[in-house]
């Protein structure tokens, strides 16, 4: 049996009772380590906290293992119970759907234990979940690669008056361009996009397209470390958010669409003039 278990957004204590029970009966426990991270990070100390609470040693599964060597883990799951731990909810990333498909093709039974994800926890800012359009990802720009496919999606959302959740790029264990030409890979240090960088890139794309989909006065909500004790939620214009330090990762951004009076009242609590670090 393969158990795919969501850990929630905060720390080791956010696991559900159902998830904890599943872990305790597994012979091996893997934890994905690149689509997201817990608030304390995947440090030695962070892992020791997990292992203490869950009562099991944990094997860190990086991008290469999950995407290239997952069959080894799935073969283990054919003969014993194996847990694969995911920050947030198991289906918050396409990689995890792919893992379930591969497991089923190998005849491995799969059980999923859900948990909180940024996709529903984003409701904490006061914007109603059913008023969101398509979620977009904002990748890091480079000198030679500046993708802007997200622009058309934001345009569609705003045409319909819908809010847009922007998930910001995470780069963990990414091989450097130089090392890709060599036998041995050399990895770049971890990199997490800030709200400031996201806004800068969004404004650059608008300047290039000139379709007035949004501008520096467009109201947005910047959120950092959603679901953690030190979460930050601040609403303001793009121009205002550019001046703020939201602290450590993870960050995300909401471009606000048409608002209901109740949404406006909630946003007022998080106005840049009254920043809040609590829900």
C-alpha positions, 0 to 999 in steps of 0.5 A: 500500500502507498499512503500519500499523506498531506502534512498541512502548511505549518509545522509537524503538528499539522498532520491529521490523526488519520495521517499519523495513524497511517505513518505509524504502520508504514515500514518506510516513510518518504518526504517530498522536498521540493514543491514546497517546504514546512515552516521550519524547513528541511533542515536536520532540526526540522527532520528531527522534529518530524521524526520525533512526532511521527515516530519513524525515520524519514527519507528525504525525496528530492525532485530527481528521486520522485520524478526519475526513481519513483519506481523503486519506492513503488516496488517497495509499496507492492510488498509493504506499507510505504508513506509519501509525505507531502507539504500541504495537500497531496494533489496540490502539485501535478507531480503527486498526481503522476505518482498516483497514476504510476502506482496504479499502473503497477497495481499498487493500492493507494490511499490519500490522506488530505490536509490543508493547502494554500488553495483553500487556506488563501481564504484567510485574506477574506476573498471568497474562494468561489470568486477565484479564477484560474490559479497561475504560477509566476516563474523566475525570469532570467536574462534569456527566459522571460515567460509570460503565459500567465498574463492571458490567464490573469486577463481572463480572470479580471475580465470576469471580475475574478481574483487570481492566486499567483503561486510564486516560484520555488527552486530547490536542488536545481542544477546549474546551467554549466553543470548540465554539460558535465557528468557531475551535477552542481546544484544552485542554492535554494531560491524562493520568489518574494512578493516584491520580485513577483510584482516587479515581473508582473509590471514588466509583463504589463508594460510589454503587453500594454493591454491595461490588465492591471497596473501599479495601482491594482489592489493585491494581497501579499501573503507570507507563510500562510498557515504558520504562527507568523503568517503575514497578510497585507493588502495594498496596491502593487506599488505599495507592496513593492516597498514591503519586506514580507520576511522568510518564504513561502510567499504568494500573491492575490490580484484582487478582482471585483469585490463583495462588500463583505470581502471589502470589509475583510480586506480593510483589516489587512490594509497596508495601513493596518498590517496584521500577522494573524488570521 
